[in-house]
Amino acid sequence: MRTPTRMHARYRNPYDELAALADPEPDPHPAEEPWTDPGYATEEIPEAIPARAPSGLVDADPDHDFWSRPRRRRARRRRSRGSLLAAVPRAAKLLVALVVGAGFLVLADRCAAMYAEKKAQQAIQNDLHLAAAPQVDIHGFPFLTQVLDKHLERVDVTVPHVPADRVSLAKVQASARNIELTGNLPSDISGAVVGNLDGEITLSFDDLNRELAASQVKFSRRSDNSVGADGKLSIAGQELHVSAEAQLRLVGNQGLSTDIDGMSLDMPGIATYRPGRDRGLTLHRETAELISRDTARVKALLSVPAVVKRLGVPDKDVELALKNEAKLHELVGTPRFIDQLMQVNLVDVVADHPWLLSKVGIDPKLITGLIAMRPPELSDRLSFSFTLPKEAKDLQLRGVHVEKNGIVATVSGMGLAVGKGH
């Protein structure tokens, strides 16, 4: 029989063997593992990371400088940013100085140009005796260098309301190029020689309507080279409607004039008179119909052989009609007779038979007054013209055309000398 001590030494406790197979309990203070970071491979690697408390928060050791590396990185960034920010104000100041300097130069140049424009406006206004100052625009930049070179690229001039014969020119626009300045520059500019000049002269219909004696007549565009005139005229105490066409033409190379054509004076509801070489007096339909319905009036017309001849009615039919009212009504009651009567020119008939007008119901004073009026008297009321001022004797009118609001004439010139000593 074996003693207990021997048995204990010979046989191991099976629970100890099971305990050896179990996982070891976690150490509440595990050994710190090295910390490596690829992003900081070139910097020092901290020896260990701080231990974590059971709550999961970092249990930072107050003696351990855990944030030493990020602080060094921030310091380097602050130094680089500081140097960059220090350079930015210097560049900005330089840029501001350049901008301000350029601004002063531009301002000085524009002030000089404005001063020159003002002096030119005064000179043009005085030379042409204008009521309003013209507008002068000097192009090209910089202006001062152009003055020093005694050469201007381009100058535009607009002159409003220039008197010209019976009417005024609404606007004169000119563009001068290649201008050579003369005088003791830059302090004194005595004159200039314009290389070439192109411009337009505008004669507005509003000015024509206002300034011509026939203020009740309105002018408008008829075609590219003609102007229509429509309105009212008072003749022999009667107000008549007038219609005419003014053909534009150049007078040499300095003036423009009109030829009045196609004029007609209309007596509403009575007749129309056309003066001129092919003058005529024709009845309106209202008057022709009234005559055809009135036996006494139609007999008065048919009693004049010249009227019968112009109507184209056979003499035998007229004789029957004058003797038989039924035949008379049959002759004059047709639309064809009325149309024929409206085409008869009564000018010569009235001249030879003045009594006929009163017989057919027309005021003889009005018709005789119209016929007695010479065509130039009527044309003068509607005609207009203008001539370039003597100061512009070197300019030439090149063409004229009609636009919606007025008449436009083109003008040009080369080698024009202006100013003192020219």
C-alpha positions in Angstrom: 0.0 0.0 0.0 1.4 3.3 -1.1 1.5 6.3 1.1 -0.5 9.5 0.2 2.6 11.6 -0.3 4.0 9.3 -2.8 0.8 9.1 -4.7 0.5 13.0 -4.8 3.9 13.3 -6.3 3.3 10.6 -8.8 -0.1 11.6 -10.0 -0.8 15.3 -11.3 -4.0 17.1 -10.7 -6.1 16.9 -13.9 -7.6 20.3 -13.3 -4.1 21.8 -13.5 -3.7 20.3 -16.9 -7.0 21.8 -18.1 -6.0 25.2 -16.7 -2.8 25.0 -18.7 -4.7 24.5 -21.9 -6.9 27.6 -21.3 -6.1 31.1 -22.8 -4.1 33.3 -20.5 -6.0 36.1 -18.8 -5.4 39.6 -20.3 -2.9 41.7 -18.6 -4.5 44.8 -17.3 -1.2 46.6 -18.3 0.0 45.1 -21.5 3.4 45.9 -22.8 3.5 48.9 -25.1 3.9 47.9 -28.8 6.0 50.0 -31.2 4.0 52.4 -33.3 4.9 52.8 -36.9 3.3 55.2 -39.4 4.1 55.2 -43.1 3.2 58.8 -43.4 5.9 59.8 -41.0 8.6 57.4 -42.2 11.1 60.3 -42.3 10.4 61.4 -38.8 11.0 60.0 -35.4 8.7 57.2 -34.4 7.4 57.3 -30.8 8.5 54.4 -28.7 5.0 53.4 -27.6 1.4 54.5 -27.7 -0.3 55.3 -24.5 -2.3 52.6 -22.8 -6.0 52.7 -23.1 -8.3 52.7 -20.2 -11.2 50.2 -20.0 -13.5 52.9 -21.1 -11.7 53.1 -24.5 -10.3 56.6 -24.0 -6.6 57.2 -24.3 -5.0 57.1 -20.9 -2.3 59.6 -21.9 0.8 59.7 -19.8 1.5 63.3 -18.7 5.2 62.7 -19.0 4.9 61.3 -22.5 5.0 64.0 -25.3 2.5 62.2 -27.6 1.7 65.2 -29.9 5.3 66.2 -30.4 5.4 65.3 -34.1 2.2 67.1 -35.3 3.3 70.2 -33.5 6.5 70.2 -35.4 4.6 69.8 -38.7 2.3 72.7 -37.9 5.3 74.9 -37.0 6.8 74.2 -40.4 3.5 75.0 -42.2 3.2 78.3 -40.2 6.7 79.3 -41.2 6.0 78.6 -45.0 2.7 80.4 -44.9 4.2 83.3 -43.1 6.9 83.8 -45.7 4.2 83.5 -48.5 1.9 86.0 -46.8 4.8 88.3 -46.3 5.5 88.3 -50.1 1.9 88.8 -51.1 1.5 92.4 -49.8 4.7 93.5 -51.6 3.3 92.2 -54.9 0.0 93.7 -54.2 1.5 97.1 -53.4 3.5 96.9 -56.6 0.4 96.0 -58.6 -1.6 98.8 -57.0 1.1 101.3 -57.7 1.3 100.3 -61.4 -2.5 100.5 -61.7 -2.7 103.9 -60.0 0.2 105.2 -62.1 -1.4 104.0 -65.3 -4.8 105.4 -64.2 -3.2 108.9 -63.7 -1.6 108.7 -67.2 -4.9 107.7 -68.8 -6.7 110.5 -66.9 -4.1 113.1 -67.9 -4.3 111.9 -71.5 -8.1 112.0 -71.5 -8.2 115.5 -69.9 -5.9 116.8 -72.6 -8.1 115.2 -75.3 -11.2 116.8 -73.7 -9.5 120.2 -73.6 -8.6 119.9 -77.3 -12.2 118.9 -78.1 -13.5 121.9 -76.3 -11.2 124.3 -78.1 -12.2 122.8 -81.4 -15.9 123.1 -80.6 -15.5 126.8 -79.8 -13.5 127.4 -83.0 -16.0 125.7 -85.3 -18.9 127.5 -83.6 -17.3 130.9 -84.1 -16.2 130.2 -87.7 -19.6 129.0 -88.8 -21.6 131.4 -86.6 -23.6 128.6 -85.1 -26.2 129.1 -82.4 -25.3 125.7 -80.7 -21.9 124.3 -80.1 -20.9 121.3 -82.3 -19.7 118.0 -80.9 -16.1 117.0 -81.5 -14.7 113.5 -80.8 -11.0 112.9 -81.1 -10.2 109.2 -81.5 -7.0 107.3 -80.9 -5.0 106.6 -77.7 -2.9 108.0 -76.4 -3.8 111.5 -77.5 -0.6 113.3 -76.3 1.7 111.1 -78.4 -0.5 111.9 -81.4 0.0 115.6 -80.7 3.7 115.2 -80.3 3.8 113.4 -83.6 1.7 116.1 -85.2 -0.7 113.5 -86.5 -4.2 112.7 -85.5 -5.8 109.4 -86.6 -9.4 110.5 -86.7 -11.7 113.3 -85.6 -15.5 113.2 -85.8 -17.6 116.4 -85.9 -21.3 116.7 -85.6 -22.9 120.2 -86.2 -26.6 120.7 -85.5 -29.0 123.1 -87.1 -26.9 124.8 -89.8 -28.9 127.6 -91.7 -29.1 127.0 -95.4 -31.3 129.2 -97.6 -35.0 128.8 -96.8 -34.4 125.8 -94.6 -31.9 124.6 -92.0 -29.8 121.5 -92.1 -30.8 119.3 -89.2 -27.4 117.8 -88.8 -24.0 117.8 -90.5 -21.7 114.8 -89.6 -18.1 114.6 -90.8 -15.3 112.1 -90.1 -11.8 113.4 -90.8 -8.8 111.1 -91.0 -5.0 111.4 -91.3 -4.9 114.9 -89.9 -1.5 116.7 -89.9 -1.2 119.4 -87.3 0.6 122.7 -87.8 2.0 125.2 -85.4 4.4 125.2 -82.3 3.3 122.0 -80.8 2.3 121.0 -78.3 1.5 124.4 -76.8 0.1 126.1 -79.9 -1.9 124.4 -82.7 -2.5 127.0 -85.5 -4.2 124.7 -88.0 -4.4 121.3 -89.7 -4.5 119.6 -93.0 -7.1 116.9 -93.3 -6.1 114.0 -95.5 -9.6 112.9 -96.3 -13.1 113.7 -95.1 -16.4 111.9 -95.5 -19.7 113.2 -94.2 -23.5 113.4 -94.4 -25.9 116.3 -94.4 -29.3 115.6 -93.1 -32.4 117.7 -94.0 -35.3 116.5 -91.8 -38.9 116.5 -92.9 -39.9 118.0 -89.5 -37.8 121.1 -90.3 -39.2 121.3 -93.8 -42.8 121.1 -92.5 -42.0 123.9 -89.9 -39.9 126.3 -91.9 -41.5 126.4 -95.4 -44.2 129.0 -96.0 -46.8 126.3 -96.6 -46.8 125.2 -93.0 -49.9 123.0 -93.5 -48.0 120.8 -96.0 -46.3 117.7 -94.8 -43.3 116.2 -96.6 -42.6 112.5 -96.8 -40.6 109.9 -98.7 -42.0 108.9 -102.1 -38.9 107.1 -103.5 -35.1 107.0 -103.2 -34.8 110.4 -105.0 -38.2 112.0 -104.6 -40.2 113.6 -101.8 -43.9 113.8 -101.6 -45.8 116.9 -100.3 -49.3 116.6 -99.1 -51.4 119.2 -97.3 -53.7 122.2 -97.6 -53.3 125.5 -99.4 -55.6 128.5 -99.3 -56.3 129.8 -102.9 -58.9 132.4 -103.8 -60.3 132.2 -100.3 -60.9 128.4 -100.7 -59.0 125.7 -98.8 -57.7 123.1 -101.3 -55.9 119.9 -100.8 -52.5 119.9 -102.5 -50.4 117.0 -103.5 -47.0 117.2 -105.3 -43.8 115.4 -105.8 -40.4 117.0 -105.5 -37.6 115.5 -107.5 -34.1 116.0 -105.9 -31.2 117.1 -108.0 -27.6 118.3 -107.3 -26.7 121.8 -108.3 -23.1 121.6 -109.3 -21.1 120.1 -106.4 -22.2 122.6 -103.8 -25.9 122.7 -103.7 -29.2 120.7 -103.8 -32.5 121.8 -105.3 -35.9 120.3 -106.1 -38.1 120.2 -109.2 -41.8 120.1 -108.4 -43.7 117.7 -110.5 -47.1 115.9 -110.4 -48.8 118.7 -108.5 -52.6 118.6 -108.1 -55.0 120.9 -106.3 -58.2 119.1 -105.2 -61.5 120.8 -104.5 -63.2 118.1 -102.4 -66.3 116.7 -104.1 -66.0 119.1 -107.0 -62.9 119.0 -109.3 -59.2 118.5 -109.4 -56.8 121.0 -111.0 -53.3 120.1 -112.3 -51.1 123.1 -113.1 -48.2 122.9 -115.4 -47.6 122.3 -119.1 -50.1 119.5 -119.2 -52.5 121.3 -116.9 -56.1 120.1 -116.7 -59.3 120.5 -114.8 -61.4 117.3 -114.3 -64.7 116.7 -112.4 -65.0 114.4 -109.5 -67.5 111.6 -109.6 -69.9 113.4 -107.2 -70.1 116.4 -109.6 -70.4 114.2 -112.7 -73.3 112.2 -111.2 -75.0 115.4 -110.0 -74.8 116.9 -113.5 -76.2 113.7 -115.1 -79.2 113.7 -112.8 -80.0 117.4 -113.5 -81.5 118.1 -116.9 -80.6 121.8 -116.9 -77.0 121.1 -116.1 -76.5 118.3 -118.6 -78.2 120.3 -121.4 -75.8 123.2 -120.6 -72.8 120.9 -121.1 -74.1 119.3 -124.2 -74.8 122.7 -125.7 -71.0 123.3 -125.9 -69.6 121.6 -129.0 -66.1 121.3 -127.5 -67.6 119.3 -124.6 -69.5 117.0 -126.9 -66.4 116.4 -129.0 -64.4 115.5 -125.9 -67.2 113.2 -124.7 -67.0 111.3 -128.0 -70.8 111.4 -128.4 -72.2 111.4 -132.0 -73.7 114.8 -132.9 -77.0 113.2 -134.0 -77.5 111.5 -130.6 -76.8 114.9 -128.9 -79.4 116.6 -131.1 -82.1 114.0 -130.2 -81.2 114.1 -126.5 -81.6 117.9 -126.4 -85.0 117.6 -128.0 -86.3 114.5 -126.2 -85.8 114.2 -122.4 -86.3 110.4 -122.6 -83.4 110.2 -125.1 -81.5 112.6 -122.8 -81.9 110.4 -119.8 -81.1 107.4 -121.9 -77.8 109.0 -123.0 -76.5 110.5 -119.7 -78.0 107.9 -117.3 -75.4 105.3 -118.0 -72.1 104.7 -116.0 -70.2 105.0 -119.3 -71.3 108.6 -119.7 -70.2 109.5 -116.2 -66.8 108.0 -116.6 -66.4 109.9 -119.9 -67.5 113.1 -118.3 -64.9 112.7 -115.5 -62.1 112.4 -118.1 -63.0 115.6 -120.0 -60.4 118.4 -119.5 -62.4 121.6 -118.9 -59.6 124.1 -118.8 -60.0 125.3 -122.4 -63.7 125.0 -122.2 -63.9 127.2 -119.2 -61.6 129.7 -120.8 -63.8 130.0 -123.8 -67.2 129.6 -121.9 -66.8 131.0 -118.4 -70.5 131.0 -117.9 -70.5 127.2 -118.0 -69.1 126.8 -114.5 -72.0 128.5 -112.9 -74.4 126.5 -115.0 -72.9 123.2 -113.8 -72.8 124.3 -110.1 -69.1 125.2 -109.7 -67.8 128.6 -108.3 -66.3 130.3 -111.4 -64.0 132.5 -109.2 -62.3 129.5 -107.8 -61.6 127.8 -111.1 -60.6 131.0 -112.9 -58.3 131.8 -110.0 -56.6 128.4 -110.2 -56.2 128.6 -114.0 -54.9 132.1 -113.8 -52.2 131.1 -111.2 -48.9 130.5 -112.8 -47.3 127.1 -112.0 -44.1 128.7 -110.5 -46.2 130.4 -107.9 -47.5 127.1 -106.7 -44.1 125.4 -107.0 -42.3 128.0 -105.0 -44.5 127.3 -102.0 -43.3 123.7 -102.0 -39.7 123.9 -103.4 -36.6 124.0 -101.2 -32.9 124.0 -101.7 -29.6 124.5 -99.9 -26.0 125.4 -100.7 -22.9 124.6 -98.7 -21.6 127.5 -96.7 -18.6 129.4 -98.2 -16.5 128.1 -95.3 -16.9 124.6 -96.8 -16.0 125.6 -100.4 -13.5 122.8 -100.6 -16.1 120.1 -99.9 -18.2 118.5 -102.6 -21.6 117.0 -102.6 -21.4 113.4 -104.0 -25.0 112.2 -103.9 -28.4 112.5 -102.4 -31.1 110.1 -101.3 -34.3 110.1 -99.4 -34.8 108.2 -96.1 -37.8 107.7 -93.9 -37.2 110.9 -91.8 -35.5 113.2 -94.2 -33.1 113.8 -97.1 -29.4 112.8 -96.8 -26.7 114.2 -98.9 -23.1 112.7 -98.9 -20.1 115.0 -98.9 -16.4 114.4 -99.2 -13.1 116.2 -99.6 -9.3 115.6 -99.7 -6.4 117.7 -98.6 -8.5 120.2 -96.7 -6.6 123.0 -95.0 -8.3 124.5 -91.9 -7.3 127.0 -89.2 -5.0 130.0 -89.2 -2.9 130.7 -92.2 -5.0 128.7 -94.6 
